[in-house]
Amino acid sequence: MAMNDWKIFRGKGESHDDIASLPDPPPWRFARAPRTIGPPPPDLDLNAEAARSAPFLPTEPMVLAVNTALYLRRPLLLTGKPGTGKSTLISKVACELKLGPVLKWPISSRSTVRGGAYEYDAVGRLQAGKGVDPPVENYLTLGPLGTALVARDRPRALLIDEIDKSDLDFANDLLNVIEDGEYDIPELQRLGVPFVTVKDISGRPIQIEKGRLVCRQFPFVVMTSNGEREFPAPFLRRCVRLMIEPPTQTELANIVDAHLAQFLDDAKRADVETLVAKFVSDRQQQDISTDQLLNAIFLTVAMRGVDARTFSPEELTQVRTALFRPLSGAGA
């Protein structure tokens, strides 16, 4: 880390262990004694997010928001249109800071905090019993939230994707877990034993004390929202929030280069500039995402002429029109 530079995450893509120098959380966060951040566990796949994150170019507001969330041990709430990099940013952080595979929790209207914490197959246990009581722990598995909470020596990265699709109570229920860093598992507490070993979402054995998940290292949490609903004020004030604006024309050109530079020679640059300019113009009138631009450039520019692949002018027009169809409205 550069002298006098407070940033732990820099977004340059080079993995490092500077997270070990992260100061203790503020005194109002986690009354329990702070723990030193240790090295990555030997069974943690540190390259799991490398391919996904390598082409991604975080903006300066993203870098600042990530570091703010890291220091304050607060979740980062990213709001913006699809295709602006909301869910890719956490992969970049996980790869650079050696946090291992991102724990992904896609949210729907049926999602519950308990489902994110753990899953208990009571029916399977009952059917397997046949007059005996199989061990409860054999039928209980931690979910993405639970796995993130039980990380002992190093934070994990948790993606709570499209949280605005949840029901009205979900945000407040999640707020309690985020604030306390704890979650009770009644099925284990009823056993009345000091320790029980269960499996986390990756199948690794985890020892649970007194039936309670206790956060020792606050996970790096990213929550994404497409802006389809408002959240209660108590929830919002406990988050670090960032509205991600659509990339500018220059930023789009950089994104294209990051993903497709190996396919683009000088002869194809004019077509790329034309498509980027068309995309920016169309985006002012309709709802389209950066993914659509990348698809169009890959198929109709990068692949054109490779291995004798040719397109007629009519085909190019038709394919590009199909790929640039709006995501909402009459033309969707």
C-alpha positions as CSV (number, residue, x, y, z in Angstrom):
1,M,0.0,0.0,0.0
2,A,1.3,3.4,-0.9
3,M,2.5,5.7,1.8
4,N,-0.4,7.7,3.3
5,D,-2.9,5.9,1.1
6,W,-5.9,4.8,3.2
7,K,-7.4,2.6,0.5
8,I,-7.2,-1.1,1.1
9,F,-9.0,-1.9,-2.2
10,R,-7.5,-0.1,-5.2
11,G,-9.2,-1.9,-8.1
12,K,-6.1,-2.4,-10.1
13,G,-6.5,-6.2,-10.3
14,E,-3.3,-7.2,-8.4
15,S,-4.0,-9.5,-5.5
16,H,-2.5,-8.5,-2.2
17,D,-2.9,-9.0,1.5
18,D,-3.3,-5.4,2.6
19,I,-6.7,-6.3,4.2
20,A,-4.6,-7.6,7.1
21,S,-3.8,-4.0,8.0
22,L,-7.5,-3.0,8.2
23,P,-8.0,-1.2,11.6
24,D,-10.5,-2.5,14.2
25,P,-14.1,-1.5,13.5
26,P,-15.6,1.6,15.1
27,P,-16.5,1.1,18.8
28,W,-20.2,1.1,18.0
29,R,-19.8,-1.9,15.7
30,F,-19.4,-5.3,17.3
31,A,-18.9,-5.0,21.0
32,R,-17.1,-8.3,21.1
33,A,-13.3,-8.2,21.0
34,P,-12.0,-7.6,17.5
35,R,-10.0,-10.4,15.9
36,T,-6.8,-9.9,13.8
37,I,-7.4,-10.7,10.2
38,G,-5.3,-13.7,9.3
39,P,-4.0,-15.3,6.1
40,P,-6.4,-17.0,3.7
41,P,-7.3,-20.6,4.7
42,P,-5.4,-23.2,2.6
43,D,-8.6,-24.6,1.2
44,L,-10.0,-21.3,-0.1
45,D,-9.8,-20.9,-3.9
46,L,-8.2,-17.5,-4.3
47,N,-8.6,-17.6,-8.1
48,A,-12.3,-18.4,-8.2
49,E,-13.2,-14.8,-9.2
50,A,-10.2,-14.1,-11.4
51,A,-11.7,-14.7,-14.8
52,R,-14.9,-12.8,-14.0
53,S,-13.2,-9.8,-12.4
54,A,-10.2,-9.3,-14.6
55,P,-11.8,-7.2,-17.4
56,F,-13.8,-5.1,-14.9
57,L,-12.7,-1.5,-14.4
58,P,-14.1,-0.1,-11.2
59,T,-14.7,3.7,-11.2
60,E,-13.2,6.0,-8.5
61,P,-16.6,6.3,-6.7
62,M,-16.8,2.5,-6.6
63,V,-13.3,2.3,-5.1
64,L,-14.1,4.9,-2.5
65,A,-17.4,3.3,-1.6
66,V,-15.8,-0.2,-1.2
67,N,-13.1,1.2,1.2
68,T,-15.7,3.1,3.2
69,A,-17.7,-0.1,3.7
70,L,-14.6,-2.1,4.6
71,Y,-13.5,0.4,7.3
72,L,-16.9,0.8,8.8
73,R,-17.9,-2.9,8.5
74,R,-21.1,-1.8,6.8
75,P,-22.8,-3.4,3.8
76,L,-22.5,-1.6,0.4
77,L,-25.8,-1.0,-1.3
78,L,-25.3,-0.5,-5.0
79,T,-28.2,0.9,-7.1
80,G,-28.3,1.2,-10.8
81,K,-29.5,-0.2,-14.1
82,P,-28.6,-3.8,-15.1
83,G,-25.3,-4.1,-16.8
84,T,-23.5,-1.3,-14.8
85,G,-21.2,-3.7,-12.9
86,K,-23.1,-3.9,-9.6
87,S,-22.6,-7.7,-9.2
88,T,-19.1,-7.7,-10.8
89,L,-17.6,-5.3,-8.4
90,I,-17.7,-7.7,-5.5
91,S,-15.8,-10.3,-7.6
92,K,-13.1,-7.7,-8.2
93,V,-12.8,-7.0,-4.4
94,A,-12.8,-10.7,-3.6
95,C,-10.0,-11.4,-6.0
96,E,-7.8,-8.5,-5.1
97,L,-8.2,-8.9,-1.3
98,K,-8.0,-12.7,-1.4
99,L,-11.4,-13.3,0.1
100,G,-12.2,-16.5,-1.9
101,P,-15.3,-17.3,-4.0
102,V,-18.1,-14.9,-3.7
103,L,-21.0,-16.3,-1.6
104,K,-24.0,-15.5,-3.8
105,W,-27.5,-15.1,-2.5
106,P,-30.0,-14.2,-5.2
107,I,-33.2,-12.6,-3.8
108,S,-36.8,-13.2,-4.8
109,S,-40.1,-12.4,-3.2
110,R,-40.0,-15.7,-1.4
111,S,-36.5,-15.2,0.2
112,T,-36.1,-15.2,3.9
113,V,-33.2,-14.4,6.2
114,R,-33.4,-17.9,7.6
115,G,-33.1,-19.3,4.1
116,G,-29.9,-17.3,3.7
117,A,-28.6,-18.4,7.1
118,Y,-29.3,-22.1,6.9
119,E,-31.5,-24.8,5.4
120,Y,-32.9,-27.6,7.5
121,D,-34.3,-30.7,5.8
122,A,-36.8,-31.8,8.5
123,V,-38.8,-33.9,6.0
124,G,-35.7,-35.8,4.9
125,R,-34.7,-36.4,8.5
126,L,-38.1,-37.7,9.4
127,Q,-38.2,-40.0,6.4
128,A,-34.7,-41.4,7.2
129,G,-35.6,-42.0,10.8
130,K,-37.6,-45.2,10.7
131,G,-38.0,-45.4,14.5
132,V,-34.7,-43.6,15.3
133,D,-33.6,-40.0,15.4
134,P,-30.9,-39.3,12.9
135,P,-28.5,-36.5,13.9
136,V,-30.0,-33.1,13.3
137,E,-26.6,-31.7,12.0
138,N,-26.7,-34.2,9.1
139,Y,-29.7,-32.5,7.7
140,L,-28.7,-28.9,8.3
141,T,-26.5,-26.8,5.9
142,L,-25.4,-23.2,6.2
143,G,-26.5,-20.9,3.4
144,P,-24.5,-18.0,1.9
145,L,-25.3,-15.6,4.8
146,G,-24.5,-18.3,7.4
147,T,-21.3,-19.2,5.7
148,A,-20.3,-15.6,5.6
149,L,-21.1,-15.1,9.3
150,V,-19.0,-18.0,10.6
151,A,-15.7,-17.0,8.9
152,R,-13.2,-16.9,11.7
153,D,-9.9,-15.4,10.6
154,R,-10.6,-13.7,7.3
155,P,-13.7,-12.0,5.9
156,R,-15.7,-13.6,3.1
157,A,-17.5,-11.7,0.3
158,L,-21.3,-12.0,0.3
159,L,-23.4,-10.8,-2.7
160,I,-27.1,-10.2,-1.8
161,D,-28.3,-9.8,-5.4
162,E,-31.4,-7.8,-6.4
163,I,-32.6,-7.1,-2.8
164,D,-35.4,-4.9,-4.1
165,K,-37.2,-8.1,-5.2
166,S,-37.7,-9.1,-1.6
167,D,-40.9,-8.7,0.4
168,L,-41.4,-5.7,2.7
169,D,-40.1,-7.3,5.9
170,F,-36.9,-8.8,4.4
171,A,-34.8,-5.6,4.7
172,N,-35.7,-5.1,8.4
173,D,-35.1,-8.8,9.2
174,L,-31.7,-8.6,7.5
175,L,-30.9,-5.4,9.3
176,N,-31.0,-7.2,12.7
177,V,-28.4,-9.7,11.5
178,I,-26.2,-7.1,10.0
179,E,-26.3,-5.0,13.2
180,D,-25.7,-7.9,15.6
181,G,-23.6,-10.1,13.5
182,E,-25.4,-13.1,15.1
183,Y,-28.1,-15.6,14.2
184,D,-29.7,-18.3,16.3
185,I,-30.4,-21.8,14.9
186,P,-33.2,-23.2,17.1
187,E,-32.8,-26.8,15.8
188,L,-29.2,-26.8,17.2
189,Q,-30.0,-25.0,20.4
190,R,-32.6,-27.5,21.3
191,L,-29.9,-30.2,21.3
192,G,-28.4,-28.6,24.5
193,V,-24.8,-29.5,23.6
194,P,-21.9,-27.0,23.6
195,F,-20.7,-27.7,20.0
196,V,-22.2,-29.2,16.9
197,T,-20.4,-29.6,13.5
198,V,-22.4,-28.8,10.4
199,K,-21.4,-28.1,6.8
200,D,-21.2,-24.7,5.2
201,I,-22.5,-24.0,1.7
202,S,-19.3,-25.5,0.1
203,G,-19.6,-28.7,2.2
204,R,-16.8,-27.8,4.6
205,P,-17.3,-28.8,8.3
206,I,-18.0,-25.9,10.6
207,Q,-18.2,-26.1,14.4
208,I,-21.2,-24.1,15.8
209,E,-21.1,-23.1,19.5
210,K,-24.4,-23.2,21.4
211,G,-26.5,-23.2,18.2
212,R,-25.6,-19.6,17.3
213,L,-23.8,-18.2,14.3
214,V,-21.5,-15.5,15.6
215,C,-19.7,-13.1,13.3
216,R,-16.0,-12.7,14.1
217,Q,-14.9,-11.1,10.9
218,F,-17.6,-8.9,9.3
219,P,-18.0,-10.1,5.7
220,F,-17.7,-7.7,2.8
221,V,-21.4,-7.4,1.8
222,V,-22.6,-6.0,-1.4
223,M,-26.4,-5.6,-1.9
224,T,-27.6,-4.7,-5.4
225,S,-30.8,-3.0,-6.3
226,N,-32.2,-2.0,-9.7
227,G,-34.1,0.9,-8.0
228,E,-37.5,-0.8,-8.3
229,R,-38.5,0.1,-4.7
230,E,-37.6,2.2,-1.7
231,F,-36.1,0.8,1.5
232,P,-36.9,1.9,5.1
233,A,-34.7,4.7,6.5
234,P,-33.3,2.6,9.4
235,F,-32.0,0.1,6.8
236,L,-30.5,2.8,4.5
237,R,-28.6,4.6,7.3
238,R,-26.8,1.4,8.1
239,C,-25.6,1.0,4.6
240,V,-22.9,2.6,2.5
241,R,-24.8,3.6,-0.6
242,L,-23.7,4.2,-4.1
243,M,-25.8,5.1,-7.2
244,I,-23.9,3.7,-10.2
245,E,-24.4,5.9,-13.3
246,P,-24.3,4.4,-16.8
247,P,-20.8,4.5,-18.2
248,T,-19.8,7.4,-20.4
249,Q,-18.8,7.0,-24.0
250,T,-15.1,7.0,-23.0
251,E,-15.7,4.5,-20.2
252,L,-17.6,2.3,-22.6
253,A,-14.7,2.3,-25.0
254,N,-12.4,1.3,-22.1
255,I,-14.8,-1.5,-21.1
256,V,-14.9,-2.8,-24.7
257,D,-11.1,-2.8,-24.8
258,A,-10.9,-4.6,-21.4
259,H,-13.1,-7.4,-22.7
260,L,-12.3,-7.6,-26.4
261,A,-9.0,-6.0,-27.2
262,Q,-7.5,-9.3,-28.3
263,F,-10.1,-9.5,-31.1
264,L,-9.9,-6.0,-32.3
265,D,-7.3,-4.8,-34.9
266,D,-7.0,-1.3,-36.3
267,A,-9.3,-2.1,-39.2
268,K,-12.2,-2.9,-36.8
269,R,-11.8,0.2,-34.6
270,A,-14.1,2.4,-36.7
271,D,-16.9,-0.1,-36.4
272,V,-16.4,-0.2,-32.6
273,E,-16.6,3.6,-32.4
274,T,-19.7,3.6,-34.5
275,L,-21.5,1.0,-32.3
276,V,-20.4,2.7,-29.1
277,A,-21.8,6.0,-30.4
278,K,-25.0,4.3,-31.5
279,F,-25.4,2.7,-28.1
280,V,-25.0,6.0,-26.2
281,S,-27.5,7.6,-28.5
282,D,-30.0,4.8,-28.2
283,R,-29.5,4.7,-24.4
284,Q,-30.9,8.2,-24.1
285,Q,-34.2,7.0,-25.6
286,Q,-34.6,3.5,-24.3
287,D,-33.5,1.0,-21.6
288,I,-30.5,-0.9,-22.8
289,S,-27.5,-2.3,-21.0
290,T,-23.7,-2.5,-21.5
291,D,-24.0,-6.3,-21.9
292,Q,-25.9,-5.7,-25.1
293,L,-23.2,-3.5,-26.5
294,L,-20.5,-6.1,-25.7
295,N,-22.6,-8.8,-27.4
296,A,-23.0,-6.7,-30.5
297,I,-19.3,-5.9,-30.8
298,F,-18.2,-9.4,-30.1
299,L,-20.5,-11.0,-32.7
300,T,-20.7,-8.5,-35.5
301,V,-17.2,-6.9,-35.2
302,A,-14.7,-9.1,-33.3
303,M,-15.9,-12.4,-34.9
304,R,-16.4,-10.9,-38.4
305,G,-13.8,-12.2,-40.7
306,V,-12.4,-14.7,-38.2
307,D,-12.2,-18.2,-39.7
308,A,-13.9,-16.9,-42.8
309,R,-17.0,-15.8,-40.9
310,T,-18.8,-13.2,-43.1
311,F,-21.9,-11.2,-42.7
312,S,-24.0,-9.5,-45.3
313,P,-24.9,-5.8,-44.7
314,E,-28.5,-6.9,-44.1
315,E,-27.5,-9.5,-41.6
316,L,-25.3,-7.0,-39.7
317,T,-28.2,-4.6,-39.5
318,Q,-30.7,-7.3,-38.4
319,V,-28.4,-8.8,-35.8
320,R,-27.4,-5.5,-34.3
321,T,-31.1,-4.4,-34.2
322,A,-32.0,-7.6,-32.3
323,L,-29.2,-7.2,-29.8
324,F,-30.0,-3.5,-29.1
325,R,-33.7,-4.2,-28.4
326,P,-34.8,-2.3,-25.3
327,L,-35.2,-4.1,-22.0
328,S,-38.5,-2.5,-21.2
329,G,-41.2,-0.6,-23.0
330,A,-43.0,-1.2,-26.3
331,G,-39.9,-2.5,-28.1
332,A,-38.9,-5.0,-25.5
